[in-house]
């Protein structure tokens, strides 16, 4: 494992790992060991195993205060897709990731000029959403604008949401079909969206 490097923003990595349980076990052990160095620094690292939408040989890591790529043992990671993220209205100060259930990682590509509107609509919609379902919004993160984002006039956001199970996720889709809902208004600002589910293992 490389020397750890401190970073200030959130870092989100999706790792393509080598085949076999040994590779997953090695990655999990390495991330767990790296997380121990954050116990008193206020940083965090979370490891997610694939469910729906992720490839079977993918693992997602959300980290703050540590470079996630430096947590990967030699020979395990074949490729990495990395984004630097800034938290918006979530997570709240002191908010922690929950145990059990599932986490849905939903990426949005939106009109860049409506970033503030998108965040405002999301926050307002969550008030009723979280009270109606066994769910909790952990984070809404704005990805660092890339050259291609700027050229296209777009911004990308990651929404990380905990659900009691996949059944809760399915039931929670109903409000998005109401044309007058805040979610529907948010959809009008959205160019595309894609969601993947996972279980948190660390």
N, C-alpha and C positions, 0 to 999 in steps of 0.2 A: 504494500500500500504506500502511496506517495505521501510526502509531507503535507499536512493539512493547511489549507489557505483560507483565511477568514474573508467572508463576503458580507455585504450589508443588505442587499435585496434578497427576495425569495428567488430560489432557483428551482426550475422544474425540468426534470430529465426523464425521458423514456429510453430505457436501455433495451437493446436487442441482445440477448445473452445466448451463450453456447447451449447446445442441446444437452438434455439430461438433468436429473434431479441434483446431481453434484454441483452443477453451475449455479442453480438457484440457491442451494444450501450455502455455498461459498459467498455469494453476493449478500444473502441475508445476514450471515455471520459478520461480514465485513461492515455492513451498514450499522448493525447493532453495536459493534465495537466502536465505530466512529461516533455514534450518538452519545456514548458515555462521556466524551470530551465536552459535550454541550450541557451537561447536567447543571452547571452553576453559571453558565454564561448567558442564559436567556435565549439561546439558539434553539433550533428544532430540526429534526429530520424524521420523515415518515416514508415508509416503504409500502407500496401497494402491489398486490398480486392480481393478475388478469382474471376477469370474468367475461362479460359480453363486450365485444368490440375491439378489445386488445388481442394481439396475437398471443398464442400460448407461450412463446418464448420472449415476452416483453415484461418489463417491470418498470413501474413509475416511482420516482422519488421526488418529494417536495422537501426542500431544505432551506434553512436560514442560518447564517452564521458559520457555514462550512461549505466547501466546494464539493458537491455531490460526486463529481467525477473522480475525486481523490479517494472515494470510499470503495471503489471497485477493484477487486483483486485481479492480478494479471491473468490474461487468458480467458476471462469470463465474458467480458463485454465485447461484442462484435461491432456495434454501432450505437451512437447516442444522438438523440434529438434533444436539444437544450433550448430553454427559453428563460430569460431574466424577467421576473415579474415584480410588479409593485402592487401592494394591497390597496384596495379602494375603501369601501365602507365595511367590509369584512375581510379578515377576521377582526373581531373586537379585541381591545386590550385584554390580555390574559385568556382569551378563548383557546380551548384545547380541542384537538381531534378526539372523536368519540371512539369507543371500543365497539366491536360487533357490527352487525348490519352490513351495509354496502356503501361505498363511495362512488358517486358518478362524477366523472371528469368531463365537463361539457365546454367545448371551445366555441366561441362566437367570433365571426368576422363581421364587423359592422362598418357603417359609414363613419369615417374618422371624425367628421365635424360634429357628430352626435354622441361622442363618448360620454359627456356629462349627462345628457338626457337618458342614455341607456342605463347608467349607474343609478340615476334618480328613480327611474321607473322600476328597476329591479328592487331597490330598497323598499319602495312603497308597496310593491306586490308581495314581498316576503311577510309582511305583517299578518295578512290573512292566511297565507300559504302554510307557514310553520304552525299556526294554530289549528289547522284543519287536518294535518297529516303527521305521521310519526317521522319527522324529518327535521334537519337543521342545516342551514347554510353555513358552511365553514368559511369559505373565502370567495371573493370576486376579485380577481387579479387582472390588471392590465399588463399585457406583454410589452416589452420594450419594442418600440417601433423600428422595424427593419427598413432597409432601402426599398424593398419591393412593396411594403405596406405604404410607405410615403408616396411612392410612384402611383399606387392604385388609390390613394386617398382613403385607406382603410386602417382600422385598428383591430387588434385581436385581444380577446379576453378569455380567461379561464374561470369557470364557475365550478367550485368543488363543493358538492352537497352530500350529506349523510342521509341515508334512508334506512328504515327498519329492516326492509328486505326488498326484493324486486317487485313484490306485489304492491307495496306502498308506492314505489316509483311508478308503476303502471297506473294506479288509481289517481296519482297526482297529476297525470297528463290532462285531466278533464278541464281545469281552468284555462288551459292554453287554447281550447276550442271556442271559448266565448269571445266573440268579435269585439266586445266592449271592454274586455279585461285589460289590466295593465300589462299582462304578458303579451296580449295581442298587439298592443301599442308598441311594445318593445320589439316584437317580431318585425314590425314595419321598418325598423332601423337596421335589421339584420340581413346581411347578404347570404350567409350560410352558417349552419351550426352542426356540430357532430358531438355525440356523447358516447362515453365508454364507461362500463361499470367495473368495479374492482372491490377487493376486500383488503382492509388495512392489516398488515402483518407486523408492523412496527410503528 
